[in-house]
Structure formats: C-alpha cells, structure tokens
C-alpha cells in the first residue's frame, strides 16, 4: 500500500531560498519517475525547474502559479511505496534549465 508523502519546496545548494512558481508541468493523478520535471520556477528572475527525486503518483498540488515559495513550504503531495520515499533527503530538486 502506498504512503502519502508531503512535497516541500527544497533548499538550493543547502541554502534556503525564495522562488516564484511559474507553472506546473504535471497534474494530480499523474505518475512521475525520478528526474521528471514537475514545475517551472524562477529564482531571482532566473528560470529553473523542479524535479522529483523518486517515482510516485502526484496526489495534490497546493501551490498555484504566481505563488511565492520559500524553502520548506508544502507545495503538494504524492503517493509512493515506502522503499521509494527519500528518507533524510529532499524530495524535490532545483535544476538550471
């Protein structure tokens, strides 16, 4: 049985940051694999993407395009098998386009 997992906006290079959510690339009920891009964000005007770090089924997206996100903010949730959950590490990664 899958576990529910909260998706929190991650730190970047170990530092807390603030970003703007530009758009979601995925919708609830979509299955995503490790490394898939799920959203476009901007950090200080520079385009970045949010990537998922494990396979899961997106169950909700809380943040809306235009929202300001700060490290630690809950932005969504997903369902995953226990062995797939990223214990003691970030669930999402920020990458440069």
N, C-alpha and C positions, 0 to 999 in steps of 0.2 A: 504494500500500500504506500503511495507517495506521501511525502511530508510536505507541509506548507512552509515556504521559506520567504521571508521578507527581503526585498531588494532595496538596499540603501545606497544612496549616492556615494561613490568612493572618493578617497583621497587621491591626489595625483603626486606621484613621486614621494609618497609619505607625508605630504603636506595637505592640510585642509584647504579647500578651495570653494569658490562660488562660481556657478555657471548658469547659463540660460538654456532651457530645453527648447530646441528649435522645432523638432518633430519626432514622433515615434515612427520607426520603420516596421514595427511588428504590432500585432493586435492580440488581445486576450484570446486564449484557446489555441494559439499557435505554438507548435513545438519548435524549440531553438536548440542548436548544437553549440558546443564550446567554440568560442571565437566569433559567433554570429553577431553582427551589428544590430542593436535593437533601437538605437536612437541617435539623432544628431544633436549636438550641443555646441555652445560657443563659450569659450573661456577668455575673458578679456578681449573679445572681438575675434579671436582665432577659432576657426572651425575644428571641431573634434568629434569623435564618435564614442558611444558607449557600447562595449562588447560584453556579452555574457561569458562567464568563465566555467560553465558546466552545462550539460544537457538538462533541459527542463521544459515544462509546459507553462507558458505565461498564464496566470490566472486573473491578474488585475493590473491596471496601470493607473496610479493615483495622480501623479504629476500631469499637468496639462501643458501643451505648447505655450511658450511665453513665460512660464513659471521660472522664478529664480531658485536654483537648487544649491544647497550648501552640504558639504560633506556630512554624512550621517542621516540626511533627510530620507524618509521612506518614500520611494517613488513607485513601488509596485510590489507584486508578489508572484510567486510561481510554485509549482508542484514538482518535486523531484524525488527520486529514490534516495534513500539515506546514504548509500555509498557514493552518490554523485554530489552531495552537498559539500560546499567549500568550507569545511570547518576551519576556523582560525585563519582565514584569509578573505580577501574581498570577493564578493560575488560578481561585481561588475568591474570592468577595466576601462580607463580612458585612453584612447589612442588618437594619434595625429592622423589626419587624412592624407 
